[in-house]
């Protein structure tokens, strides 16, 4: 499958590498089409990897992973040509974190309580299908759920279109080893408020337990 | 031990009943000293239960459980005489939920992201020890952790005084069957922002899974 990745940070690199390992064709998009860090990854996977601008990567992918810093995500999404985004699936992994006020981190003004990055991105891409997922775990865990407790823990998924959400849940199971019975469909994209607002709590649990390699298991 | 309970809703009643069962002496406080619902509970436990005003209950308890609706909690706390609250332990179980805008619920304006009920209560009671805890689970689970997954799931505790926090963690273990290894000390009272902001997510998981009898287990 053709995958676009927006962002060259740790999350973008991890998602790109994992999907290249699964034989997907991946284009990594950044501000410039000649990002050096990306060039190295592309060199190692010359057959299946390529790089371009954000717009190139959005145009390329059937599925586009948004792996941007929460602070810059909306600016990048605004810069995309509508033609490149219509009818595509965007997996939004961003979090609107603001660490400038100490612990616990806050959410960026205007992106908490009655709003979220997931909703803002869906509003900016009205003809695309935005799925909020993977934003509640460490990047290593995103792409291999087995890294913690044999994969026995939960992934929360939000999005307005049930078929697309279902398709992406299968994608996470097939490519990232999430257990199907551990996926929780929270509802429409407005439920992204819940998972984004959890992330400061996630940081606090990391601080209290000493490692980011953990996740939540809902037990009954 | 002498326990004060502020609030006569489901949470207050459940905490009161559980602590009476453990042979504590409990005074339940409400707006009027003659709440009919409380009178019945007191009648059944005439030796160890009593009722009074909010101020009476705060004066009575060595430990005072705040079991108030998030909307009214601060007004009640403001109405307490400083003399009745100094050097006491207040366990704050409140959540600033606002259900008036549909799903997911929001947090009350001014009590999210950079603030919380836990912090506001500590500010109003500067000479008391406020411990935020139990606010992340259903009331039945608060007083008997074994009701879900044999008690193998997490309770998150915040508060500024380490000794008092430690004392209350023992109290939750001894009286409410929480497993000591499943208690997570998140830090000072400002970390109440994390557990309060999780509660809309908790409501969403309840909605997705069909039952409020669940909790989070942090797995590594």
Interface residues (C-beta under 8 A of the other chain):
Chain A: X101 X103 X104 X106 X107 X112 X113 X114 X148 X149 X152 X153 X184 X185 X186 X187 X190 X191 X193 X194 X195 X197 X198 X200 X201 X204 X205 X207 X208 X209 X211 X213 X214 X215 X216 X217 X218 X219 X220
Chain B: X101 X103 X104 X106 X107 X112 X113 X114 X148 X149 X152 X153 X184 X185 X186 X187 X190 X191 X193 X194 X195 X197 X198 X200 X201 X204 X205 X207 X208 X209 X211 X213 X214 X215 X216 X217 X218 X219 X220
